[in-house]
Amino acid sequence: MKKLVKTVDAYIASAPLSARKKLKEVRTAIRKAAPKAQESISYRMPYYSHKGRLVYFRLGKGYIGLYIPPPVVVDHKRELKGYYAVGATVHLPLDQKTPAGLIQKLVKARIKINEAKSK
């Protein structure tokens, strides 16, 4: 994924074939949790915003990194047990089932924070 991409579709298409399905699953979970979010590329990663930053994701070596502004990861550390989860970062191993429900829960928690701040 060395070339610069301008859309999430292009980001996923530029990934190795073996990872594309997982990337699509993460994208679908995010979009399901945040249907009003704007989708773009920021810092060379898929990025979603709704009344502020919601979530980024990117393909790493053997995982998909999910990046959610604090304090969401800390607030859900019990649900994230078994995953690498530090600060704003969660690693979702490529060799495990995509935790769509968990991704949705984390994104919805961030939406609540952003909506509360925007009032």
Beta strands, then each sheet from edge to edge (+ up, - down):
strand 1: 38-42
strand 2: 45-49
strand 3: 53-59
strand 4: 63-67
strand 5: 84-86
strand 6: 89-93
sheet 1: 1+ 2- 3+ 4- 6+ 5-
end
